[in-house]
Amino acid sequence: MTAGNTITLQGTGGLTLLAGGAVAVGPAVLATGNVSITAGGAVTQTGALTASGTVTVAAGTNAVSLTNTANAITGTVSITGGATSIADASSLTLGASSVSSLTVTANDIASVTGVSVNNGGNNGSLSVQQLGATQDVRLGGAVALGSPTVLDVNDAVLAGFSNYNALTVGTPGSSGVSRRATM
């Protein structure tokens, strides 16, 4: 295999990466099967990850940065790591995770279950922002009909997160000016 090439797995296989040090993932396309990454160092990306099964990342207290905006993960994502950032172009589902801080960039958060944002006994920070520049972020309430440009961060989504000390919800402005609210 040559570095930088796309890994395409077909059939019922999955992808398991075990490393004593850092791992750089991507680009990878899995039609079926799960992705499991265990690293003794940081986990980063060099290309988009497309996966229909679950994605599990175990990086100890190391950083996890899965921020390629072309990621299309339709299964549940579970992460154990330090400072963590994830971007997803599909409908993101976050499962049981434990991270020191978390930044989520997506146009849709389908569900969140059991995500603890805890920085060594201190509550960490949680940031949620939309992927598309034309997307707005709304806290609570139903998305208005005919408004597909709203990332709705409602009580049901927020209930899945615990132990965070600050919540930042943001949206980049069309001129590159960021509009954020920190609570």
C-alpha positions as CSV (number, residue, x, y, z in Angstrom):
1,M,0.0,0.0,0.0
2,T,1.2,3.5,-0.8
3,A,0.8,6.4,1.6
4,G,-1.9,8.8,0.5
5,N,-4.0,6.3,-1.4
6,T,-7.6,5.5,-0.6
7,I,-8.4,2.3,1.2
8,T,-11.6,0.8,-0.1
9,L,-13.0,-2.3,1.7
10,Q,-16.0,-4.1,0.3
11,G,-18.0,-7.0,1.7
12,T,-18.4,-7.5,5.4
13,G,-14.9,-6.7,6.6
14,G,-14.0,-3.9,8.9
15,L,-10.8,-1.9,9.6
16,T,-8.8,-2.3,12.8
17,L,-5.7,-0.1,13.4
18,L,-3.5,-0.9,16.5
19,A,-0.5,1.4,17.1
20,G,1.8,2.1,19.9
21,G,2.2,5.7,18.8
22,A,0.3,8.2,16.7
23,V,-2.1,7.3,13.9
24,A,-3.0,9.2,10.8
25,V,-6.2,7.9,9.2
26,G,-7.5,8.3,5.7
27,P,-8.7,8.5,3.2
28,A,-10.7,5.3,3.8
29,V,-14.0,4.1,2.5
30,L,-15.8,1.2,4.2
31,A,-19.0,0.0,2.5
32,T,-19.8,-2.2,5.5
33,G,-18.1,-3.1,8.7
34,N,-16.8,-1.2,11.7
35,V,-13.7,0.9,12.3
36,S,-11.6,0.4,15.4
37,I,-8.6,2.6,16.1
38,T,-6.4,2.1,19.2
39,A,-3.4,4.4,19.5
40,G,-0.7,5.2,22.0
41,G,-0.5,8.7,20.5
42,A,-2.6,11.3,18.8
43,V,-5.1,10.3,16.2
44,T,-5.3,12.6,13.1
45,Q,-6.5,12.4,9.5
46,T,-5.0,12.8,6.1
47,G,-8.2,12.3,4.2
48,A,-11.9,11.7,4.6
49,L,-13.3,8.7,6.4
50,T,-16.5,7.1,5.0
51,A,-17.9,4.4,7.2
52,S,-21.4,2.9,7.6
53,G,-20.6,0.9,10.7
54,T,-19.5,2.0,14.1
55,V,-16.3,4.0,14.6
56,T,-14.4,3.5,17.9
57,V,-11.3,5.4,18.7
58,A,-9.2,4.7,21.9
59,A,-6.3,7.2,22.3
60,G,-5.9,7.3,26.0
61,T,-5.4,10.9,27.0
62,N,-4.0,11.8,23.6
63,A,-5.7,14.3,21.1
64,V,-8.2,13.0,18.6
65,S,-8.7,15.1,15.5
66,L,-11.1,13.7,12.9
67,T,-11.8,17.1,11.3
68,N,-12.0,16.4,7.6
69,T,-15.2,18.1,6.5
70,A,-15.9,15.4,4.0
71,N,-16.2,12.7,6.7
72,A,-19.3,10.6,6.2
73,I,-19.8,8.4,9.2
74,T,-23.3,7.0,9.4
75,G,-22.7,4.6,12.3
76,T,-22.2,5.6,16.0
77,V,-18.9,7.3,16.9
78,S,-17.3,6.5,20.3
79,I,-14.1,8.2,21.4
80,T,-11.8,7.9,24.4
81,G,-9.1,10.6,24.2
82,G,-7.8,14.0,25.3
83,A,-8.8,17.2,23.4
84,T,-11.1,15.9,20.7
85,S,-12.5,17.4,17.5
86,I,-14.8,15.7,15.0
87,A,-16.4,16.9,11.8
88,D,-19.1,14.9,9.9
89,A,-21.0,15.7,6.7
90,S,-23.7,13.1,7.4
91,S,-26.0,12.8,10.4
92,L,-23.6,12.4,13.3
93,T,-24.4,10.0,16.1
94,L,-22.1,10.2,19.2
95,G,-22.0,7.2,21.5
96,A,-20.4,6.5,24.9
97,S,-17.2,8.6,24.9
98,S,-14.8,10.2,27.4
99,V,-12.8,13.2,26.3
100,S,-11.1,16.2,28.0
101,S,-12.7,18.7,25.6
102,L,-14.9,18.3,22.5
103,T,-15.5,20.3,19.4
104,V,-18.3,19.0,17.1
105,T,-18.7,20.3,13.6
106,A,-21.7,19.0,11.7
107,N,-24.9,20.0,9.9
108,D,-26.9,17.4,11.8
109,I,-26.5,15.7,15.2
110,A,-28.8,12.7,15.2
111,S,-28.2,11.7,18.8
112,V,-25.8,11.9,21.6
113,T,-25.6,9.2,24.3
114,G,-23.2,9.1,27.3
115,V,-20.5,11.6,26.2
116,S,-18.4,12.8,29.2
117,V,-16.3,15.9,28.7
118,N,-14.0,15.8,31.7
119,N,-10.4,17.2,31.9
120,G,-8.7,15.3,34.7
121,G,-11.4,16.0,37.4
122,N,-12.1,19.4,35.9
123,N,-15.0,19.8,33.6
124,G,-13.9,20.4,30.0
125,S,-15.3,22.6,27.3
126,L,-17.9,21.6,24.7
127,S,-18.2,23.4,21.4
128,V,-20.9,22.7,18.7
129,Q,-20.8,24.4,15.3
130,Q,-22.3,23.9,12.0
131,L,-20.4,22.5,9.0
132,G,-21.9,24.7,6.2
133,A,-21.3,28.5,6.1
134,T,-25.0,28.9,5.3
135,Q,-26.1,26.9,8.3
136,D,-27.5,28.5,11.4
137,V,-27.3,27.0,14.9
138,R,-30.4,27.0,17.1
139,L,-30.6,25.9,20.7
140,G,-33.8,24.0,21.5
141,G,-37.1,23.9,19.7
142,A,-38.1,22.2,16.5
143,V,-36.6,23.2,13.1
144,A,-39.1,25.3,11.2
145,L,-40.5,23.6,8.0
146,G,-38.6,24.7,5.0
147,S,-35.5,25.5,7.1
148,P,-32.9,22.9,6.3
149,T,-30.1,25.4,7.2
150,V,-30.5,25.0,10.9
151,L,-28.4,22.9,13.2
152,D,-30.8,22.3,16.1
153,V,-28.9,21.8,19.4
154,N,-31.9,20.9,21.5
155,D,-32.4,19.5,25.0
156,A,-32.3,16.0,23.7
157,V,-28.9,16.5,22.1
158,L,-27.5,18.3,25.1
159,A,-28.8,15.7,27.5
160,G,-26.3,13.2,26.0
161,F,-23.3,15.3,27.1
162,S,-22.1,15.5,30.7
163,N,-19.4,17.1,32.9
164,Y,-18.7,20.1,30.6
165,N,-18.1,23.5,32.2
166,A,-18.7,25.7,29.2
167,L,-20.8,25.3,26.1
168,T,-19.9,27.3,23.0
169,V,-22.3,27.2,20.0
170,G,-21.0,29.0,16.9
171,T,-21.5,29.7,13.3
172,P,-18.9,31.2,11.0
173,G,-20.2,34.3,9.3
174,S,-20.2,34.7,5.5
175,S,-17.3,37.2,5.8
176,G,-15.3,34.8,8.0
177,V,-16.5,36.6,11.1
178,S,-17.5,34.0,13.7
179,R,-20.8,34.4,15.6
180,R,-20.6,32.5,18.8
181,A,-22.5,32.2,22.1
182,T,-20.8,30.8,25.2
183,M,-22.9,29.6,28.1
